[in-house]
Amino acid sequence: MIPLLPSSPLSVSIIFDFSNCLFHNYYILFVNQYLLPIFSLLITVAVRMRPLNDKESNTNREWRYLPKYNSISQCTSSGKPLSVCVINRTFFSYDKAFGETSTTQQVYEATSQGIVNSVAAEGKNGLIFAYGQTGSGKTYTMQGSEGAGGIIHMAASDIFDHIENELERVFLVRVSFIEIYNEKVRDLLVSGDSASLTILEDKRRGVFVNSNETVVTSMNSLLSVLFAGEKNRSVAATGMNERSSRSHTIFRITVESRLKEDGEDEEEVAVRVSTLNLVDLAGSESIRPTGNQEGGKIDQSLLTLSRVIGSLGQNAKHVDFRDSKLTHILQPSLGNARMAVICCATASDLYLEETRSTLQFASRAKLVKTRAQAEKKKDMEGTAVGFEVVDFDGKYNHMCYITFYSLINCNN
């Protein structure tokens, strides 16, 4: 039975009592297609399984994508789901799941396009993560490859398409690109060995880093900045990937706009400011499979991110954002932005536990309660005014999942 939800314009009151398990498949489909989208207005969690690479071609697939349920299940050597499913260990269900034949365009449209549109058109903040072990397809999903754009390319295209079609506002778009390597923050838009940046805080700007910002006027100029910064990123060969990214990167797009006011003092016109943080995380595996000792710093940073995600999901009174540079920098967005978490993984039995860890992280992320707000400033130095978006309390999301999971028969 699904608990009654609080009365609000977005809430629904439905009671299910399926005494006959014959109907459980229809129930699951109903929850996936109609109820979960209501609970997922502000955060979307997805898993993308990539095809096996050359190294894995002779291995077994330990995980199976179940499109009917947007789920991933551990399976037998014959490819069938295990007869006994243990939720959040051998069976996982999400807002969206993508199989090995999925395209980045499909992933973007299902998880990120709505966030990008709200940044450009509504002035709300957005945060998009790519998470997973080295070689799982994180950077490919975010930045694409030659001939195939990633989420950043598609986001840039949508932002500038909106600017071109919005005739009543004037826009200014700025981008910055930083990396966090061995818990040191570096500006990727500065060539050579740049000094480590300090994380600063003040009452007006909140938490920020004084990194370089470049004004961009088109999708191509934005991508030029991205490519220039990517050349400065810290990479190394590991046991999983010949050119593995060993740092977290945050590519930030800031969109400012104001109404066109003919004959009015521009200083009195309200400026709407929003940011889109696109985060490509370093590999989430342990030191053992990578053969690289710097993995210790990466593990520590990702462990802190996981702990912060868990604390936000439990509505903890105190969250230790400062335990890592990554979570400290993202503190203004975590819990205060529309968010998508895209976890990338491989089905190969070579990395059974690494994939399981990725899937468990995604499950914890789904419990986060977040609020996106539009920010308007009277001028560039003014005080932000927040407009709250109504969101369901995380506990109902959790209760819905518990009920949903308890009815699943993995063999059907």
PAGUZA-867757 format. One record per residue (C-alpha): y, x, z. Coordinates in Angstrom, 2 decimals. Layout:
N
<north = Y; east = X; up = Z>
...
//
This chain:
412
<north = 0.00; east = 0.00; up = 0.00>
<north = 3.50; east = 1.24; up = -0.84>
<north = 5.99; east = 0.92; up = 2.03>
<north = 8.95; east = -1.40; up = 1.60>
<north = 12.02; east = 0.53; up = 0.61>
<north = 15.50; east = 0.11; up = 2.08>
<north = 17.70; east = -2.48; up = 0.45>
<north = 20.13; east = -0.88; up = -2.03>
<north = 21.12; east = -1.27; up = -5.69>
<north = 18.47; east = 1.33; up = -6.59>
<north = 15.68; east = 0.20; up = -4.31>
<north = 12.65; east = -1.96; up = -5.03>
<north = 10.29; east = -3.83; up = -2.74>
<north = 6.69; east = -3.87; up = -3.96>
<north = 3.39; east = -4.26; up = -2.14>
<north = 0.08; east = -3.20; up = -3.67>
<north = -3.26; east = -3.92; up = -2.07>
<north = -6.04; east = -2.76; up = -4.37>
<north = -9.26; east = -3.55; up = -2.56>
<north = -11.18; east = -2.92; up = -5.76>
<north = -10.93; east = 0.72; up = -6.86>
<north = -11.50; east = -0.43; up = -10.45>
<north = -7.74; east = -0.89; up = -10.69>
<north = -6.68; east = 2.48; up = -9.30>
<north = -6.02; east = 3.97; up = -12.75>
<north = -3.54; east = 1.20; up = -13.55>
<north = -1.87; east = 1.75; up = -10.20>
<north = -1.47; east = 5.46; up = -10.87>
<north = -0.01; east = 4.80; up = -14.29>
<north = 2.44; east = 2.31; up = -12.79>
<north = 3.58; east = 4.81; up = -10.16>
<north = 3.99; east = 7.58; up = -12.75>
<north = 5.85; east = 5.50; up = -15.33>
<north = 8.00; east = 3.21; up = -13.19>
<north = 8.23; east = 4.24; up = -9.52>
<north = 8.42; east = 8.05; up = -9.64>
<north = 11.37; east = 8.07; up = -12.08>
<north = 13.34; east = 6.09; up = -9.47>
<north = 12.56; east = 8.70; up = -6.81>
<north = 13.32; east = 11.52; up = -9.26>
<north = 16.91; east = 10.65; up = -10.14>
<north = 18.24; east = 13.95; up = -8.85>
<north = 15.31; east = 16.38; up = -8.83>
<north = 12.57; east = 16.83; up = -11.40>
<north = 9.53; east = 19.03; up = -10.83>
<north = 7.37; east = 19.99; up = -13.79>
<north = 4.50; east = 22.35; up = -14.55>
<north = 3.94; east = 23.98; up = -17.93>
<north = 0.59; east = 25.56; up = -18.77>
<north = 0.83; east = 28.28; up = -21.41>
<north = -1.89; east = 29.19; up = -23.93>
<north = -4.31; east = 31.98; up = -23.01>
<north = -3.14; east = 35.39; up = -24.23>
<north = -5.27; east = 38.15; up = -25.78>
<north = -6.22; east = 39.56; up = -22.39>
<north = -7.41; east = 36.14; up = -21.23>
<north = -9.07; east = 34.97; up = -24.46>
<north = -12.59; east = 35.70; up = -23.21>
<north = -12.08; east = 34.13; up = -19.78>
<north = -12.75; east = 30.60; up = -18.57>
<north = -10.08; east = 27.98; up = -18.05>
<north = -10.05; east = 27.26; up = -14.33>
<north = -7.35; east = 24.58; up = -14.55>
<north = -7.15; east = 21.45; up = -16.68>
<north = -4.09; east = 19.49; up = -17.72>
<north = -4.50; east = 15.72; up = -17.26>
<north = -1.76; east = 14.09; up = -19.38>
<north = -2.62; east = 10.57; up = -18.23>
<north = -1.53; east = 11.40; up = -14.68>
<north = 0.99; east = 14.23; up = -15.30>
<north = -1.42; east = 16.29; up = -13.25>
<north = -3.21; east = 19.64; up = -13.11>
<north = -6.77; east = 19.78; up = -11.74>
<north = -9.08; east = 22.66; up = -10.95>
<north = -12.19; east = 22.29; up = -13.09>
<north = -15.76; east = 23.45; up = -13.45>
<north = -16.94; east = 26.01; up = -15.99>
<north = -17.67; east = 23.13; up = -18.38>
<north = -14.05; east = 21.98; up = -18.19>
<north = -14.54; east = 18.87; up = -16.06>
<north = -12.41; east = 18.25; up = -12.92>
<north = -14.14; east = 19.09; up = -9.66>
<north = -16.16; east = 16.20; up = -8.21>
<north = -14.23; east = 16.45; up = -4.93>
<north = -10.46; east = 16.72; up = -5.25>
<north = -8.39; east = 18.27; up = -2.46>
<north = -4.77; east = 17.27; up = -2.82>
<north = -2.38; east = 20.25; up = -3.12>
<north = -5.29; east = 22.64; up = -3.41>
<north = -7.46; east = 21.58; up = -6.36>
<north = -5.43; east = 18.65; up = -7.64>
<north = -1.66; east = 18.43; up = -8.18>
<north = 0.56; east = 15.73; up = -9.66>
<north = 4.21; east = 16.04; up = -10.70>
<north = 7.06; east = 14.23; up = -12.39>
<north = 6.10; east = 15.94; up = -15.64>
<north = 3.26; east = 18.17; up = -16.73>
<north = 2.88; east = 19.97; up = -20.05>
<north = -0.24; east = 21.35; up = -21.70>
<north = -0.75; east = 24.52; up = -23.68>
<north = 0.44; east = 22.96; up = -26.96>
<north = 3.77; east = 21.75; up = -25.57>
<north = 7.06; east = 22.95; up = -27.03>
<north = 10.13; east = 24.12; up = -25.14>
<north = 12.08; east = 21.31; up = -26.79>
<north = 9.71; east = 18.78; up = -25.16>
<north = 10.10; east = 20.50; up = -21.79>
<north = 13.90; east = 20.56; up = -22.11>
<north = 14.23; east = 16.91; up = -23.09>
<north = 11.96; east = 15.74; up = -20.26>
<north = 13.33; east = 17.91; up = -17.44>
<north = 16.74; east = 19.40; up = -18.19>
<north = 18.71; east = 17.51; up = -20.82>
<north = 19.89; east = 14.83; up = -18.41>
<north = 21.11; east = 17.51; up = -15.99>
<north = 23.01; east = 19.33; up = -18.73>
<north = 24.64; east = 16.10; up = -19.90>
<north = 25.76; east = 15.26; up = -16.35>
<north = 27.34; east = 18.72; up = -16.03>
<north = 29.26; east = 18.36; up = -19.30>
<north = 30.12; east = 14.66; up = -19.20>
<north = 30.25; east = 13.71; up = -15.52>
<north = 31.36; east = 16.85; up = -13.71>
<north = 28.20; east = 17.11; up = -11.58>
<north = 26.54; east = 20.41; up = -10.72>
<north = 23.13; east = 21.33; up = -12.10>
<north = 20.41; east = 23.83; up = -11.16>
<north = 17.39; east = 24.67; up = -13.31>
<north = 14.66; east = 27.04; up = -12.05>
<north = 11.85; east = 28.73; up = -13.95>
<north = 9.13; east = 29.83; up = -11.50>
<north = 5.70; east = 31.44; up = -11.88>
<north = 3.75; east = 34.66; up = -12.02>
<north = 4.56; east = 37.51; up = -14.39>
<north = 3.62; east = 36.61; up = -17.94>
<north = 3.36; east = 32.88; up = -17.27>
<north = 6.10; east = 31.99; up = -19.75>
<north = 9.17; east = 31.71; up = -17.49>
<north = 11.53; east = 33.82; up = -19.60>
<north = 10.11; east = 32.33; up = -22.80>
<north = 10.85; east = 28.85; up = -21.46>
<north = 14.38; east = 29.76; up = -20.38>
<north = 15.44; east = 32.13; up = -23.16>
<north = 12.93; east = 31.58; up = -25.94>
<north = 11.97; east = 34.25; up = -28.45>
<north = 12.93; east = 35.21; up = -31.98>
<north = 13.07; east = 32.06; up = -34.05>
<north = 12.55; east = 29.73; up = -31.08>
<north = 15.33; east = 28.97; up = -28.63>
<north = 14.83; east = 28.39; up = -24.92>
<north = 16.36; east = 25.98; up = -22.43>
<north = 19.59; east = 28.04; up = -22.24>
<north = 20.04; east = 27.73; up = -26.03>
<north = 19.45; east = 23.98; up = -25.94>
<north = 21.77; east = 23.52; up = -22.97>
<north = 24.53; east = 25.46; up = -24.73>
<north = 24.08; east = 23.36; up = -27.86>
<north = 24.34; east = 20.09; up = -25.91>
<north = 27.39; east = 21.24; up = -23.92>
<north = 29.37; east = 22.22; up = -27.01>
<north = 28.21; east = 19.13; up = -28.90>
<north = 29.66; east = 17.05; up = -26.07>
<north = 32.91; east = 19.03; up = -26.11>
<north = 33.25; east = 18.51; up = -29.86>
<north = 32.72; east = 14.76; up = -29.54>
<north = 34.84; east = 14.22; up = -26.42>
<north = 38.33; east = 13.67; up = -27.79>
<north = 40.08; east = 12.60; up = -24.59>
<north = 39.58; east = 15.80; up = -22.57>
<north = 40.44; east = 19.49; up = -22.90>
<north = 37.65; east = 21.89; up = -21.96>
<north = 37.32; east = 25.48; up = -20.77>
<north = 33.85; east = 27.05; up = -20.55>
<north = 33.15; east = 30.28; up = -18.67>
<north = 29.86; east = 32.13; up = -18.16>
<north = 28.61; east = 34.81; up = -15.79>
<north = 25.28; east = 36.64; up = -15.62>
<north = 23.94; east = 38.43; up = -12.53>
<north = 20.61; east = 39.81; up = -11.43>
<north = 19.09; east = 40.34; up = -8.00>
<north = 16.89; east = 43.43; up = -8.05>
<north = 15.40; east = 44.86; up = -4.84>
<north = 17.80; east = 42.61; up = -2.90>
<north = 20.83; east = 44.14; up = -4.62>
<north = 23.14; east = 41.98; up = -6.72>
<north = 24.25; east = 43.46; up = -10.04>
<north = 26.57; east = 42.19; up = -12.76>
<north = 24.66; east = 42.15; up = -16.06>
<north = 27.90; east = 41.86; up = -18.02>
<north = 28.86; east = 45.38; up = -16.91>
<north = 27.10; east = 48.17; up = -18.82>
<north = 25.65; east = 51.17; up = -17.05>
<north = 24.95; east = 51.60; up = -13.36>
<north = 27.33; east = 49.13; up = -11.77>
<north = 27.90; east = 48.93; up = -8.04>
<north = 26.05; east = 46.33; up = -6.02>
<north = 28.06; east = 43.14; up = -5.60>
<north = 28.81; east = 41.63; up = -2.21>
<north = 28.23; east = 37.97; up = -1.44>
<north = 31.48; east = 36.50; up = -0.12>
<north = 32.44; east = 33.26; up = 1.61>
<north = 35.69; east = 31.43; up = 2.23>
<north = 36.70; east = 27.87; up = 3.05>
<north = 38.04; east = 27.09; up = -0.40>
<north = 35.41; east = 28.64; up = -2.68>
<north = 32.42; east = 28.54; up = -0.36>
<north = 29.70; east = 31.11; up = -1.17>
<north = 30.44; east = 33.22; up = -4.26>
<north = 30.01; east = 36.60; up = -5.95>
<north = 32.93; east = 38.36; up = -7.64>
<north = 31.12; east = 38.91; up = -10.92>
<north = 32.75; east = 39.03; up = -14.35>
<north = 33.29; east = 35.73; up = -16.12>
<north = 33.65; east = 35.45; up = -19.88>
<north = 35.35; east = 32.55; up = -21.63>
<north = 33.19; east = 31.22; up = -24.46>
<north = 34.26; east = 28.83; up = -27.20>
<north = 31.01; east = 28.06; up = -29.02>
<north = 27.26; east = 28.13; up = -28.65>
<north = 27.09; east = 31.41; up = -30.58>
<north = 29.63; east = 33.15; up = -28.36>
<north = 27.74; east = 31.97; up = -25.26>
<north = 24.46; east = 33.32; up = -26.63>
<north = 26.14; east = 36.63; up = -27.46>
<north = 27.01; east = 37.03; up = -23.78>
<north = 23.45; east = 36.10; up = -22.81>
<north = 21.91; east = 38.66; up = -25.16>
<north = 24.30; east = 41.41; up = -24.05>
<north = 23.45; east = 40.79; up = -20.39>
<north = 19.72; east = 40.59; up = -21.03>
<north = 19.74; east = 44.15; up = -22.38>
<north = 20.90; east = 45.34; up = -18.95>
<north = 18.18; east = 43.51; up = -17.03>
<north = 15.68; east = 45.51; up = -14.97>
<north = 12.25; east = 45.46; up = -16.58>
<north = 9.05; east = 47.47; up = -16.20>
<north = 5.50; east = 47.53; up = -17.47>
<north = 2.97; east = 45.89; up = -15.13>
<north = -0.72; east = 45.08; up = -15.23>
<north = 0.16; east = 41.58; up = -16.43>
<north = 2.94; east = 42.18; up = -18.92>
<north = 4.04; east = 45.19; up = -20.95>
<north = 7.70; east = 44.30; up = -20.47>
<north = 7.94; east = 42.39; up = -17.24>
<north = 11.23; east = 41.17; up = -15.77>
<north = 11.38; east = 42.60; up = -12.26>
<north = 14.49; east = 40.78; up = -11.10>
<north = 15.83; east = 37.29; up = -10.56>
<north = 18.66; east = 36.36; up = -12.90>
<north = 21.27; east = 33.62; up = -12.61>
<north = 23.07; east = 32.64; up = -15.79>
<north = 25.93; east = 30.39; up = -14.75>
<north = 27.89; east = 28.10; up = -17.06>
<north = 31.12; east = 26.72; up = -15.57>
<north = 32.69; east = 23.75; up = -17.35>
<north = 36.28; east = 22.80; up = -16.57>
<north = 38.04; east = 19.85; up = -18.18>
<north = 41.10; east = 17.66; up = -17.83>
<north = 42.41; east = 14.57; up = -19.55>
<north = 44.87; east = 15.06; up = -22.38>
<north = 48.15; east = 13.87; up = -20.88>
<north = 50.98; east = 13.98; up = -23.38>
<north = 54.36; east = 14.55; up = -21.82>
<north = 53.01; east = 15.06; up = -18.29>
<north = 53.20; east = 18.22; up = -16.24>
<north = 49.83; east = 19.95; up = -16.74>
<north = 49.89; east = 21.25; up = -13.16>
<north = 49.64; east = 17.66; up = -11.87>
<north = 46.63; east = 16.77; up = -14.02>
<north = 43.30; east = 16.71; up = -12.16>
<north = 40.82; east = 19.31; up = -13.34>
<north = 37.11; east = 18.50; up = -13.21>
<north = 34.89; east = 21.51; up = -12.49>
<north = 31.10; east = 21.67; up = -12.67>
<north = 28.54; east = 24.47; up = -12.83>
<north = 25.10; east = 24.81; up = -14.36>
<north = 22.95; east = 27.55; up = -12.82>
<north = 20.00; east = 28.62; up = -14.97>
<north = 17.67; east = 30.75; up = -12.85>
<north = 14.86; east = 32.91; up = -14.25>
<north = 12.87; east = 34.14; up = -11.26>
<north = 10.88; east = 37.37; up = -11.09>
<north = 7.09; east = 37.12; up = -11.07>
<north = 5.70; east = 35.23; up = -8.08>
<north = 2.41; east = 37.14; up = -7.84>
<north = 1.52; east = 39.59; up = -5.09>
<north = 1.69; east = 43.38; up = -5.38>
<north = -2.02; east = 43.71; up = -6.16>
<north = -2.17; east = 42.29; up = -9.69>
<north = 1.09; east = 43.85; up = -10.88>
<north = 0.38; east = 47.35; up = -9.63>
<north = 4.08; east = 47.70; up = -8.84>
<north = 5.31; east = 48.31; up = -5.29>
<north = 8.68; east = 46.68; up = -5.90>
<north = 6.70; east = 43.45; up = -5.80>
<north = 7.15; east = 43.55; up = -2.02>
<north = 10.87; east = 42.81; up = -2.37>
<north = 10.15; east = 40.11; up = -4.93>
<north = 7.54; east = 38.50; up = -2.70>
<north = 9.94; east = 38.52; up = 0.26>
<north = 12.68; east = 36.87; up = -1.80>
<north = 10.37; east = 34.21; up = -3.22>
<north = 8.85; east = 33.56; up = 0.19>
<north = 12.34; east = 32.86; up = 1.49>
<north = 13.02; east = 30.55; up = -1.45>
<north = 9.77; east = 28.72; up = -0.73>
<north = 10.68; east = 28.43; up = 2.95>
<north = 14.16; east = 27.11; up = 2.11>
<north = 12.66; east = 24.59; up = -0.32>
<north = 10.26; east = 23.49; up = 2.42>
<north = 13.06; east = 23.17; up = 4.99>
<north = 15.16; east = 21.08; up = 2.63>
<north = 12.15; east = 18.85; up = 1.97>
<north = 11.73; east = 18.29; up = 5.71>
<north = 15.46; east = 17.59; up = 6.25>
<north = 15.64; east = 20.51; up = 8.67>
<north = 18.83; east = 20.72; up = 10.75>
<north = 19.16; east = 24.45; up = 10.08>
<north = 18.17; east = 26.18; up = 6.84>
<north = 18.20; east = 30.00; up = 6.70>
<north = 19.86; east = 30.48; up = 3.31>
<north = 20.99; east = 33.99; up = 4.27>
<north = 17.50; east = 35.39; up = 4.62>
<north = 17.62; east = 36.47; up = 0.96>
<north = 20.34; east = 37.19; up = -1.58>
<north = 18.87; east = 34.63; up = -3.98>
<north = 19.00; east = 31.67; up = -1.61>
<north = 22.38; east = 32.77; up = -0.20>
<north = 24.00; east = 32.79; up = -3.66>
<north = 22.40; east = 29.45; up = -4.58>
<north = 23.28; east = 27.84; up = -1.24>
<north = 26.09; east = 25.67; up = -2.72>
<north = 23.70; east = 24.22; up = -5.31>
<north = 20.49; east = 23.82; up = -3.30>
<north = 20.71; east = 20.27; up = -2.02>
<north = 24.03; east = 19.61; up = -3.77>
<north = 23.13; east = 19.44; up = -7.44>
<north = 20.85; east = 17.71; up = -9.86>
<north = 17.90; east = 20.06; up = -9.98>
<north = 14.87; east = 20.80; up = -12.13>
<north = 12.05; east = 23.13; up = -11.12>
<north = 9.87; east = 24.21; up = -14.04>
<north = 6.78; east = 26.07; up = -12.86>
<north = 4.89; east = 28.03; up = -15.50>
<north = 1.23; east = 28.96; up = -15.13>
<north = -1.93; east = 30.04; up = -16.91>
<north = -5.28; east = 28.26; up = -16.80>
<north = -7.25; east = 31.54; up = -16.89>
<north = -9.68; east = 32.23; up = -14.04>
<north = -8.29; east = 35.78; up = -13.89>
<north = -5.34; east = 34.43; up = -11.94>
<north = -6.88; east = 31.51; up = -10.11>
<north = -5.04; east = 32.00; up = -6.82>
<north = -1.72; east = 32.96; up = -8.43>
<north = -1.76; east = 29.69; up = -10.38>
<north = -2.75; east = 27.76; up = -7.26>
<north = 0.19; east = 29.30; up = -5.38>
<north = 2.55; east = 28.29; up = -8.20>
<north = 1.25; east = 24.71; up = -8.15>
<north = 1.64; east = 24.52; up = -4.38>
<north = 5.24; east = 25.74; up = -4.62>
<north = 5.94; east = 22.97; up = -7.13>
<north = 4.49; east = 20.40; up = -4.72>
<north = 6.79; east = 21.56; up = -1.93>
<north = 9.79; east = 21.45; up = -4.24>
<north = 9.15; east = 17.78; up = -4.97>
<north = 9.97; east = 16.87; up = -1.37>
<north = 13.53; east = 18.26; up = -1.53>
<north = 16.29; east = 15.73; up = -1.02>
<north = 19.33; east = 16.61; up = -3.09>
<north = 22.73; east = 15.05; up = -3.68>
<north = 24.82; east = 15.72; up = -6.77>
<north = 28.55; east = 15.19; up = -6.60>
<north = 31.36; east = 15.35; up = -9.10>
<north = 34.13; east = 17.73; up = -8.16>
<north = 37.75; east = 17.13; up = -9.11>
<north = 40.67; east = 19.38; up = -8.33>
<north = 44.35; east = 18.59; up = -8.59>
<north = 44.79; east = 22.11; up = -9.87>
<north = 42.71; east = 25.25; up = -10.13>
<north = 43.43; east = 26.19; up = -6.53>
<north = 43.07; east = 22.67; up = -5.10>
<north = 40.51; east = 21.23; up = -2.74>
<north = 37.37; east = 19.66; up = -4.19>
<north = 36.83; east = 15.95; up = -3.61>
<north = 33.21; east = 14.80; up = -3.59>
<north = 31.89; east = 11.50; up = -4.92>
<north = 28.49; east = 10.90; up = -3.38>
<north = 25.58; east = 9.70; up = -5.48>
<north = 23.21; east = 7.39; up = -3.62>
<north = 19.78; east = 8.95; up = -3.21>
<north = 16.59; east = 7.79; up = -1.53>
<north = 15.66; east = 9.48; up = 1.70>
<north = 12.98; east = 12.11; up = 1.11>
<north = 10.53; east = 10.47; up = 3.51>
<north = 9.99; east = 7.55; up = 1.12>
<north = 9.29; east = 9.96; up = -1.69>
<north = 6.69; east = 11.65; up = 0.50>
<north = 5.09; east = 8.39; up = 1.60>
<north = 4.86; east = 7.22; up = -1.98>
<north = 3.05; east = 10.41; up = -2.94>
<north = 0.58; east = 10.14; up = -0.06>
<north = -0.32; east = 6.60; up = -1.08>
<north = -0.47; east = 7.57; up = -4.72>
<north = -2.72; east = 10.57; up = -4.18>
<north = -5.15; east = 8.76; up = -1.90>
<north = -6.23; east = 6.47; up = -4.73>
<north = -7.02; east = 9.12; up = -7.32>
<north = -10.55; east = 9.51; up = -8.61>
<north = -10.65; east = 12.85; up = -10.38>
<north = -13.69; east = 12.00; up = -12.46>
<north = -11.94; east = 9.16; up = -14.30>
//
